[in-house]
């Protein structure tokens, strides 16, 4: 007697989840268990897990020649997520599970030796594959992953705790319950692409905690409103990291589609916390991070820190201390919002639309220009230190602010400083209003506009146009630098609720970018 069962499942390739047919064939002959179809070690090892799980679930394991084919054969298969479809396929081929029921479901899950289902990685990304393919099959996966997978919007996500529960569901003896998102999860309360007014910022410290630093706060407000990359430069202890940690609270809330894209990438690394999936991600890798850790790598390629920061913030503290190759690799994603990682025969493109916030000291010792300490660096040492950052990289930044110690000194709470201590909610309201203006006008933040879109959306007055042209000539800016300055000026006008871009908007934008020039030249006098 020869029996064949086909179970539907999903592989993972980058962010895509191609469909996989798990074909199980039972034949007479010497007992043997073979898995073909380009399985990696974790898939080949499933033979022992499946055998023990079937027996511990109370079923008889067939003492026959078993061949499992994972089709298509040229697609690499990894992880233990194929344990469940292989086990169900064996039981279906043995006549213990109806074959007709297999056509109505897709299955993912790793089995323990006891038959219990363990959570898997990338459940949301895999579930999004069903939505992309318009699949009407139900998705059966471990209960611990069910709520995460349901974020994709698929109408029939079923969570199970064991292999036996899955089999009884397929036998129509005890059906699995549909996964319903909890009321604490925002996804269940909104329509796709509806903007969120009450994004959870409870974990983000308040901007009112920062004393002084009015120019840095202004730059942060502009950066958040228009999605402009920001560099904070100043001696140690002046509050650069403190300011950067408060930027996420100022940024506009995510739309559902943006949050879903960000959460899908996060699920590739770890099990997703559905309580905070609408929060913007904030990644702050250490300066010892490798190139692969920052931009992605491995075989098959996996996302790096820049992709994990998609739709959020990438904070690079002590920017000149990062590896030169790693920092230079940021140039492409800063320009395009995505990164292509090629490793051997594999090539994957990951989204990487992040807001870069970097911090650096003015020199190697950190005290150049500090009134309280004496700098021990020679002019040549300062040039070498700043020379670790290339001109093309700095050209892709929009704003640079010098964070001085005298503006952050003391614990004075007098009237002057109290007037400057705006809360995150107050500044965030202005940011959200400016962001809405940009979305209504052009469908995206000013910082993400392409060069071809500038002329139609800037609304430059003639004095502003002349001032921008004069600044570009005087400071010898590239066309990219000029375009980025104009984008910042457009955001300043949006914050002021002005439809036209005026010369004072351009002047402020020029002043905020002008501070990048001494760093790009390696000049000691910042």
C-alpha positions as CSV (number, residue, x, y, z in Angstrom):
1,X,0.0,0.0,0.0
2,X,1.3,3.5,-0.9
3,X,-0.2,6.6,0.7
4,X,0.5,10.3,-0.1
5,X,-0.5,13.4,1.9
6,X,0.2,17.0,1.1
7,X,0.3,19.7,3.8
8,X,0.7,23.4,3.1
9,X,3.3,25.5,4.9
10,X,5.6,28.5,4.4
11,X,9.3,29.1,4.1
12,X,11.1,32.3,4.9
13,X,13.2,34.2,2.5
14,X,14.1,37.7,3.7
15,X,10.8,39.3,4.4
16,X,8.8,37.2,2.0
17,X,7.2,33.9,2.9
18,X,6.9,31.7,-0.2
19,X,4.5,28.7,-0.1
20,X,5.8,25.3,0.5
21,X,4.1,21.9,-0.1
22,X,5.1,19.3,2.4
23,X,4.6,16.0,0.6
24,X,4.7,12.9,2.7
25,X,4.9,9.5,1.0
26,X,4.6,6.2,2.8
27,X,5.7,3.0,1.1
28,X,6.5,-0.6,1.9
29,X,10.1,-1.6,2.6
30,X,12.7,-1.2,5.3
31,X,11.8,1.5,7.8
32,X,13.4,4.7,6.9
33,X,12.7,8.4,7.4
34,X,14.1,10.7,4.6
35,X,13.6,14.5,4.2
36,X,14.5,16.0,0.8
37,X,14.0,19.5,-0.8
38,X,17.1,21.4,0.3
39,X,16.5,21.1,4.1
40,X,19.0,22.7,6.5
41,X,20.3,20.9,9.6
42,X,17.4,22.1,11.8
43,X,14.9,20.6,9.3
44,X,16.7,17.3,9.0
45,X,16.8,17.0,12.8
46,X,13.0,17.2,12.8
47,X,12.9,13.5,12.2
48,X,13.6,12.6,15.8
49,X,11.4,15.4,17.2
50,X,8.4,14.3,14.9
51,X,8.8,10.6,15.8
52,X,8.8,11.3,19.6
53,X,6.0,13.8,19.3
54,X,3.7,11.5,17.4
55,X,4.2,8.7,19.9
56,X,3.8,10.9,22.9
57,X,0.6,12.3,21.4
58,X,-0.9,8.8,21.6
59,X,-0.6,7.9,17.9
60,X,1.2,5.0,16.3
61,X,4.2,6.0,14.2
62,X,4.2,4.0,10.9
63,X,7.0,1.4,10.7
64,X,7.4,2.0,7.0
65,X,9.6,3.8,4.4
66,X,8.8,7.5,4.9
67,X,9.9,10.2,2.4
68,X,9.1,13.8,3.0
69,X,9.6,16.3,0.1
70,X,9.6,20.0,0.7
71,X,8.7,21.6,-2.6
72,X,9.9,23.7,-4.4
73,X,13.1,21.7,-4.1
74,X,15.4,24.7,-4.9
75,X,14.2,26.9,-2.1
76,X,16.2,26.5,1.1
77,X,14.2,25.4,4.2
78,X,15.4,26.2,7.7
79,X,14.2,26.2,11.3
80,X,11.9,23.9,13.1
81,X,8.6,25.4,11.8
82,X,8.2,22.4,9.5
83,X,7.9,20.0,12.4
84,X,4.1,20.3,12.6
85,X,3.3,19.9,8.9
86,X,5.6,16.9,8.6
87,X,4.0,15.2,11.6
88,X,0.5,16.0,10.4
89,X,1.4,14.7,6.9
90,X,2.7,11.4,8.3
91,X,-0.5,10.9,10.3
92,X,-2.7,11.9,7.3
93,X,-0.8,9.4,5.0
94,X,-1.4,6.8,7.7
95,X,-5.1,7.4,7.6
96,X,-5.4,9.0,11.0
97,X,-6.2,12.5,9.7
98,X,-8.6,13.2,6.8
99,X,-6.7,14.2,3.6
100,X,-9.5,16.6,2.6
101,X,-8.9,18.7,5.7
102,X,-5.3,19.4,4.7
103,X,-6.3,21.5,1.7
104,X,-8.1,24.0,3.9
105,X,-5.2,24.9,6.3
106,X,-1.5,26.0,6.4
107,X,0.6,24.9,9.3
108,X,3.7,26.2,11.1
109,X,5.2,25.0,14.4
110,X,8.1,23.4,16.1
111,X,7.3,20.3,18.2
112,X,8.8,19.3,21.5
113,X,9.4,15.6,22.3
114,X,6.2,15.6,24.3
115,X,4.1,16.8,21.3
116,X,3.7,20.3,22.6
117,X,4.0,23.2,20.1
118,X,6.8,25.7,20.7
119,X,6.7,29.3,19.5
120,X,8.5,30.0,16.2
121,X,10.4,33.0,14.9
122,X,9.0,35.4,12.3
123,X,5.3,34.4,12.8
124,X,4.1,37.7,11.6
125,X,6.2,37.8,8.5
126,X,5.1,34.2,7.7
127,X,1.4,35.1,8.2
128,X,1.8,38.1,5.9
129,X,2.6,35.6,3.2
130,X,-0.9,34.3,3.3
131,X,-2.3,37.8,3.0
132,X,0.1,38.6,0.1
133,X,-1.0,35.5,-1.8
134,X,-4.7,36.1,-1.0
135,X,-4.9,32.6,0.5
136,X,-8.2,31.6,2.0
137,X,-6.7,28.7,4.0
138,X,-6.7,28.9,7.8
139,X,-3.3,29.3,9.5
140,X,-2.5,26.9,12.3
141,X,0.5,27.7,14.5
142,X,1.6,27.6,18.2
143,X,-0.8,29.5,20.5
144,X,2.1,31.7,21.7
145,X,2.4,33.1,18.2
146,X,-1.3,33.4,17.3
147,X,-1.9,37.0,18.4
148,X,1.3,38.1,16.7
149,X,0.2,36.4,13.4
150,X,-3.3,37.9,13.7
151,X,-1.8,41.4,13.3
152,X,-1.5,40.7,9.6
153,X,-5.3,40.9,9.2
154,X,-5.8,37.3,8.1
155,X,-9.4,36.3,9.0
156,X,-8.7,32.8,10.3
157,X,-5.6,32.4,12.6
158,X,-5.8,29.4,14.9
159,X,-3.6,28.8,17.8
160,X,-2.8,25.3,19.2
161,X,-0.8,24.0,22.2
162,X,-0.1,20.5,20.9
163,X,0.0,18.2,18.0
164,X,-3.0,16.3,19.3
165,X,-5.1,19.5,19.4
166,X,-4.3,20.1,15.7
167,X,-5.2,16.6,14.7
168,X,-8.5,16.7,16.6
169,X,-9.3,20.0,14.8
170,X,-8.6,18.4,11.4
171,X,-10.7,15.4,12.4
172,X,-13.5,17.9,13.4
173,X,-13.6,16.4,16.9
174,X,-12.7,19.6,18.8
175,X,-12.2,22.8,16.7
176,X,-9.6,25.3,17.5
177,X,-10.8,28.8,18.5
178,X,-10.2,31.8,16.2
179,X,-7.6,34.2,17.6
180,X,-9.1,37.5,18.6
181,X,-6.8,40.4,19.2
182,X,-7.0,41.7,22.8
183,X,-8.5,45.1,23.5
184,X,-5.1,46.2,24.6
185,X,-3.8,45.7,21.1
186,X,-4.5,48.7,19.0
187,X,-4.7,46.8,15.7
188,X,-8.1,45.5,16.6
189,X,-9.5,49.0,17.0
190,X,-8.5,50.6,13.7
191,X,-9.0,50.4,10.0
192,X,-5.9,49.9,7.8
193,X,-3.8,53.0,7.2
194,X,-5.8,55.0,9.8
195,X,-3.5,57.3,11.7
196,X,-3.3,56.8,15.4
197,X,-3.7,59.7,17.7
198,X,-2.8,58.0,21.0
199,X,0.3,56.0,20.2
200,X,1.9,54.5,23.3
201,X,4.7,56.8,24.4
202,X,4.5,55.7,28.1
203,X,8.0,54.2,27.9
204,X,9.6,57.3,26.4
205,X,11.1,60.0,28.8
206,X,9.7,63.5,28.6
207,X,11.4,66.4,26.9
208,X,10.6,68.6,29.8
209,X,13.3,66.8,31.8
210,X,16.0,68.5,29.7
211,X,17.1,71.9,31.0
212,X,18.0,74.6,28.4
213,X,19.3,73.4,25.1
214,X,16.7,75.4,23.2
215,X,18.6,75.1,19.8
216,X,18.9,71.3,20.1
217,X,15.2,71.0,21.1
218,X,14.3,73.1,18.0
219,X,16.4,70.9,15.8
220,X,14.8,67.8,17.3
221,X,11.3,69.2,16.6
222,X,12.3,69.9,12.9
223,X,13.8,66.5,12.6
224,X,10.7,64.7,13.9
225,X,8.3,66.8,11.9
226,X,10.0,66.3,8.5
227,X,12.0,63.1,9.0
228,X,15.4,64.8,8.8
229,X,18.6,63.2,9.9
230,X,20.3,64.9,12.9
231,X,23.8,65.1,14.2
232,X,24.5,66.3,17.8
233,X,28.0,67.4,18.5
234,X,29.4,68.5,21.9
235,X,31.6,67.6,24.8
236,X,30.7,64.6,27.0
237,X,28.0,65.1,29.6
238,X,26.2,67.9,27.8
239,X,23.0,65.8,27.2
240,X,23.4,64.5,23.7
241,X,22.1,61.0,24.6
242,X,19.5,62.4,26.9
243,X,18.1,64.5,24.0
244,X,18.2,61.6,21.5
245,X,16.3,59.3,23.9
246,X,13.4,61.8,23.8
247,X,13.1,62.1,20.0
248,X,10.8,59.0,19.6
249,X,8.1,60.7,21.7
250,X,8.0,63.7,19.3
251,X,7.6,61.7,16.1
252,X,4.1,61.3,14.5
253,X,2.3,58.1,15.3
254,X,2.6,55.2,12.9
255,X,-0.1,54.2,10.4
256,X,-1.2,50.6,10.6
257,X,0.7,49.7,7.4
258,X,3.9,51.3,8.7
259,X,3.6,49.5,12.0
260,X,2.9,46.2,10.3
261,X,6.0,46.6,8.1
262,X,8.2,47.5,11.2
263,X,6.7,44.7,13.3
264,X,7.2,42.1,10.5
265,X,11.0,42.9,10.5
266,X,11.1,42.7,14.3
267,X,9.5,39.3,14.2
268,X,12.4,38.0,12.1
269,X,14.6,38.4,15.2
270,X,12.5,37.6,18.2
271,X,8.9,36.9,19.2
272,X,7.0,40.1,18.8
273,X,5.5,41.9,21.8
274,X,2.0,42.8,20.5
275,X,1.5,45.3,23.3
276,X,3.9,47.7,21.8
277,X,3.8,46.9,18.1
278,X,2.4,50.4,17.2
279,X,5.4,52.1,18.9
280,X,8.3,53.4,16.7
281,X,11.4,51.2,17.1
282,X,14.5,52.7,18.6
283,X,17.8,51.0,17.9
284,X,21.1,52.1,19.4
285,X,23.8,49.6,18.5
286,X,27.2,49.8,20.2
287,X,30.0,51.3,18.1
288,X,31.7,47.9,18.0
289,X,28.9,46.6,15.8
290,X,30.1,44.8,12.6
291,X,29.0,45.7,9.1
292,X,26.8,42.7,8.9
293,X,25.2,43.5,12.3
294,X,24.5,47.1,11.2
295,X,23.2,46.6,7.6
296,X,22.4,42.8,7.6
297,X,24.1,39.6,6.6
298,X,24.3,35.9,7.0
299,X,23.3,33.0,4.8
300,X,20.5,33.4,4.1
301,X,20.7,37.2,4.8
302,X,18.9,38.5,7.8
303,X,18.1,42.2,8.6
304,X,20.6,44.3,10.5
305,X,20.1,47.2,12.9
306,X,19.1,49.7,10.1
307,X,16.2,47.4,9.0
308,X,15.1,46.8,12.6
309,X,14.9,50.5,12.9
310,X,12.6,50.8,9.9
311,X,10.0,53.5,10.5
312,X,11.8,54.4,13.7
313,X,15.0,55.8,15.0
314,X,18.6,54.6,14.6
315,X,20.8,56.3,17.3
316,X,24.6,56.0,16.7
317,X,26.4,57.4,19.8
318,X,30.1,58.2,19.3
319,X,29.7,58.2,15.6
320,X,33.4,58.5,14.7
321,X,34.2,55.4,16.8
322,X,32.1,53.1,14.5
323,X,34.0,51.1,11.9
324,X,34.5,53.1,8.8
325,X,33.1,50.4,6.5
326,X,29.9,50.1,8.7
327,X,29.3,53.9,8.7
328,X,29.9,54.2,5.0
329,X,27.4,51.4,4.3
330,X,24.7,53.8,5.6
331,X,25.0,55.9,2.5
332,X,22.7,53.8,0.3
333,X,19.9,53.3,2.8
334,X,20.0,57.0,3.8
335,X,19.3,57.9,0.2
336,X,16.9,55.1,-0.8
337,X,15.3,53.8,2.4
338,X,16.2,50.2,1.7
339,X,19.3,48.0,1.7
340,X,20.2,45.0,-0.6
341,X,22.3,42.4,1.1
342,X,24.1,39.9,-1.1
343,X,25.8,36.9,0.5
344,X,27.0,34.1,-1.8
345,X,24.0,32.8,-3.8
346,X,21.6,34.8,-1.7
347,X,20.4,38.3,-2.2
348,X,17.7,40.0,-0.2
349,X,16.4,43.6,-0.1
350,X,15.2,44.8,3.3
351,X,13.4,48.1,4.0
352,X,15.5,50.6,6.0
353,X,13.6,53.9,6.2
354,X,14.8,55.2,9.5
355,X,15.6,58.5,11.1
356,X,19.3,58.7,11.8
357,X,20.3,60.5,15.0
358,X,24.0,60.5,15.6
359,X,26.1,62.0,18.4
360,X,29.8,62.8,18.5
361,X,32.4,64.6,20.5
362,X,34.2,67.6,18.9
363,X,37.5,65.9,19.2
364,X,39.2,62.7,20.5
365,X,39.5,63.9,24.1
366,X,36.0,65.5,23.9
367,X,36.7,68.9,25.3
368,X,37.4,71.1,22.3
369,X,35.4,74.4,22.8
370,X,34.5,73.4,26.4
371,X,34.8,76.3,28.8
372,X,35.3,74.1,31.8
373,X,38.1,71.8,30.5
374,X,41.2,72.2,28.4
375,X,41.4,70.2,25.1
376,X,44.6,68.1,24.9
377,X,44.3,67.4,21.2
378,X,46.5,69.0,18.5
379,X,44.9,70.4,15.4
380,X,46.2,67.3,13.5
381,X,44.6,65.0,16.0
382,X,41.3,66.9,15.6
383,X,41.5,66.6,11.8
384,X,42.2,62.8,12.0
385,X,39.3,62.3,14.5
386,X,36.8,64.2,12.3
387,X,38.3,62.6,9.2
388,X,36.8,59.3,10.2
389,X,33.5,60.7,8.9
390,X,33.5,61.1,5.1
391,X,32.1,64.0,3.3
392,X,29.6,61.9,1.3
393,X,28.2,60.6,4.6
394,X,27.9,64.0,6.2
395,X,26.4,65.3,2.9
396,X,23.4,63.0,3.6
397,X,22.7,64.5,7.0
398,X,20.3,67.4,7.3
399,X,20.8,69.1,10.7
400,X,23.8,69.6,13.0
401,X,23.5,71.1,16.4
402,X,26.3,72.0,18.8
403,X,25.3,70.9,22.3
404,X,27.2,73.1,24.7
405,X,27.8,72.6,28.4
406,X,26.9,76.2,29.4
407,X,23.4,75.7,28.0
408,X,22.9,72.5,30.1
409,X,24.7,73.5,33.3
410,X,23.2,73.6,36.8
411,X,19.8,72.7,38.2
412,X,18.4,76.3,38.0
413,X,14.6,76.2,37.7
414,X,14.0,79.9,37.4
415,X,11.4,81.5,35.2
416,X,13.8,81.6,32.2
417,X,14.4,77.9,32.1
418,X,10.9,77.0,33.1
419,X,9.6,78.8,30.0
420,X,11.9,76.6,27.9
421,X,10.8,73.3,29.4
422,X,8.0,72.3,27.0
423,X,6.7,68.8,27.4
424,X,6.9,66.1,24.8
425,X,3.1,66.3,24.4
426,X,3.2,70.0,23.6
427,X,6.0,69.7,21.0
428,X,4.6,66.5,19.6
429,X,1.3,68.3,18.9
430,X,3.1,70.8,16.7
431,X,5.0,68.0,15.0
432,X,1.8,66.1,14.3
433,X,0.2,69.2,12.8
434,X,3.2,69.8,10.5
435,X,3.3,66.2,9.6
436,X,-0.3,66.2,8.5
437,X,0.3,69.2,6.3
438,X,3.0,67.3,4.5
439,X,0.9,64.1,4.1
440,X,-2.0,66.1,2.8
441,X,0.2,68.0,0.3
442,X,2.5,65.3,-1.0
443,X,1.8,62.0,0.7
444,X,5.1,61.7,2.6
445,X,7.4,63.7,4.9
446,X,9.5,66.4,3.5
447,X,12.7,64.5,4.2
448,X,11.6,61.6,2.0
449,X,10.9,63.8,-1.1
450,X,12.8,62.9,-4.3
451,X,14.6,65.7,-6.1
452,X,12.1,65.7,-8.9
453,X,9.3,66.4,-6.4
454,X,10.8,69.4,-4.8
455,X,9.8,72.1,-7.3
456,X,6.1,71.1,-7.0
457,X,6.0,71.1,-3.2
458,X,8.4,73.7,-1.9
459,X,6.3,76.9,-2.8
460,X,9.5,79.0,-2.7
461,X,9.2,82.7,-2.7
462,X,11.6,84.6,-4.8
463,X,13.7,86.0,-1.9
464,X,13.9,82.5,-0.4
465,X,15.1,81.1,-3.7
466,X,17.8,83.8,-4.0
467,X,19.0,83.2,-0.5
468,X,19.2,79.4,-1.0
469,X,21.2,79.9,-4.2
470,X,23.6,82.3,-2.5
471,X,24.2,79.9,0.4
472,X,24.9,77.1,-2.0
473,X,27.6,79.1,-3.8
474,X,29.1,80.6,-0.7
475,X,29.5,77.4,1.2
476,X,30.3,75.3,-1.9
477,X,27.4,72.9,-1.3
478,X,26.6,69.9,-3.5
479,X,23.2,69.7,-5.1
480,X,22.2,67.1,-2.6
481,X,23.1,69.5,0.3
482,X,21.1,72.2,-1.3
483,X,18.1,70.0,-1.8
484,X,18.3,68.8,1.8
485,X,18.5,72.3,3.1
486,X,15.4,73.3,1.1
487,X,13.5,70.3,2.6
488,X,14.4,71.4,6.1
489,X,13.2,74.9,5.2
490,X,9.9,73.5,4.0
491,X,9.5,71.7,7.3
492,X,10.2,74.9,9.2
493,X,7.5,76.6,7.2
494,X,5.1,73.8,7.9
495,X,5.8,74.1,11.7
496,X,4.9,77.8,11.4
497,X,1.8,76.9,9.4
498,X,3.0,79.0,6.4
499,X,1.9,77.8,2.9
500,X,4.9,79.6,1.3
501,X,8.5,79.0,2.0
502,X,10.1,82.4,3.0
503,X,13.6,83.6,3.3
504,X,13.7,83.4,7.1
505,X,12.8,79.7,6.8
506,X,15.8,79.2,4.5
507,X,18.0,81.2,6.8
508,X,17.2,79.0,9.7
509,X,17.8,75.8,7.6
510,X,21.1,77.1,6.4
511,X,22.2,77.9,9.9
512,X,21.4,74.4,11.1
513,X,23.2,72.7,8.2
514,X,26.2,75.2,8.2
515,X,27.6,73.5,11.3
516,X,28.2,70.3,9.3
517,X,30.8,72.0,7.1
518,X,33.6,72.3,9.8
519,X,33.2,68.6,10.6
520,X,33.3,67.6,6.9
521,X,36.5,69.6,6.5
522,X,38.0,68.3,9.7
523,X,38.5,71.9,10.8
524,X,39.5,72.2,14.5
525,X,37.3,75.3,15.1
526,X,33.8,74.0,15.3
